[in-house]
Amino acid sequence: MLLAGWSPGPRGLRLLARDVIPARDGIDYVPGEFGHHALSATFVRDAALRARDEHAAYIPVHNHGGTTTVRFSSTDLASHERGYPAIGQITRTPVCALVLTEQAAAGDLWLPDGSRSPLAEVVILGNNLIRLRPTREQPPHLPEDPAGASVSGGLYDRQVRLFGDMGQRTFQQMRVGIVGLGGIGILLTEYLARLGVGHLVLIDDDIVDDTNLPRLAGARHADINQPKTELAQRLACQAQPEIRLTPLRKRAEHSQSRDELTQCDWIFLAADGAAARHWVNAIVQQHLIPATQVGVKIPVRDGTVGQIHAVTRLLLPGTNCLWCDGLIDPTELAIDMQSTRDRAAARYVPGVPAASVLPLNALAAAEAASHFMHAATGLHYDDADTFSVLHRTRSRDRDPITSRINSRCRWCQPTGQLGSGGAPAATPLGAYSAKGP
């Protein structure tokens, strides 16, 4: 049995599996009255009551033989019709049967309003996004001769030769958020638009100033004093005229920004503020949405340049957490959640603009976009590799980073907010203003 939160997704209701209740063979999984075997009445009762008490979706799971195709048997469907209306009345939450093979999954979803529909897909988050559907789509045949006939032809012909038709369709169906449209965020906007991502959510409340021009690829003098969201929209449309865009000239912590991000399939965090880090991390954990934090640090003190770091940090629910890694400072978060005037007044020493150079931004952005395109199309060799990547550009080192896990973390653990979906978020700090989470 799976217990799950839920939230609206870009293509409909999204169930967020957060906990597993194993059924013990011979005790909880016993010979059935109507079929071969069934879950015991005691097991079903206890799981349903727990789903009710935790306001969680109730998802019984079993396996069938076969590999690439799966469907419910007539016995399965009859048991759903006998039992699920009653279970739904107990839990008052979604009830969804799930049947699996190694490469396929089918679901029968019953909603509290009495409606019923098939589950479109099961997505398993990792270094690759594994998508299981009732029938596995076969990848198209790719010609061995690079000079041979076009696979699909058209605008994305060269990309289809790497990703296949399925991979390119995956990009077109995805909704991706970019938080922060500075030097890295603007590059990501263009990279993703040219990959063929169908919908971009662009979040930044800032305007272009003259010092931005050397590091905002595609920016012109006419863009000075204009919103960065407008620059991002223009570049995205130049790359893909049919792209769907949701520009928000707001900060990440704004309720509209947060609502839009919960509708995404992937998020890129290219803003360095503590509030942006906290809210993106919260959305990753609560709504089970993978994300990538991207940044460049150039330490300069008294005219001396230290080691330059370009980082691409993977954020996977329950595995990589900015709070566990100590990358959100509680004091900075409390300050960052205030108004612009109050933020300035709270800092005794005014902030000094950090060094920023376009080629270093491009290094981090390209690493992040490359990981995303491999993950979305299943091209990574290792599904379980969740390392982040750190470039030390002065010494030309490239090292993996392992995330730390705090078993008591209120964000990335099942005992906290993991997979809670639309449930209210716990307050991360003891003393917050009314503007806090």
Secondary structure, DSSP 8 states (H G I E B T S, - for coil): -EEEEEEEETTEEEEEEEEE----BTTTEEE-SSSSEEE-HHHHHHHHHHHHHHT-EEE-EEE-S-SSB----HHHHHHHHHHHHHHHHHH-S-EEEEEE-SS-EEEEEE-TTS-EEEE--EEE-SSS-EEE-SB--------SSTTS--SS-STTHHHHHHHHHHHHHHHHH-EEEEE--SHHHHHHHHHHHHHT-SEEEEE---B--GGGTTTSTT--GGGTTSBHHHHHHHHHHHH-TT-EEEEE-S-TTSHHHHHHHTT-SEEEE----HHHHHHHHHHHHHHT--EEEEEEE--EETTEE---EEEEEEE-TTT--TTTTT-S-HHHHHHHTS-HHHHHHH-SS--------HHHHHHHHHHHHHHHHHHHTT--S-TT---EEEEETTTTEEEEE-----TT-TTTSTTTTTT-BTS----SSSS--TT--
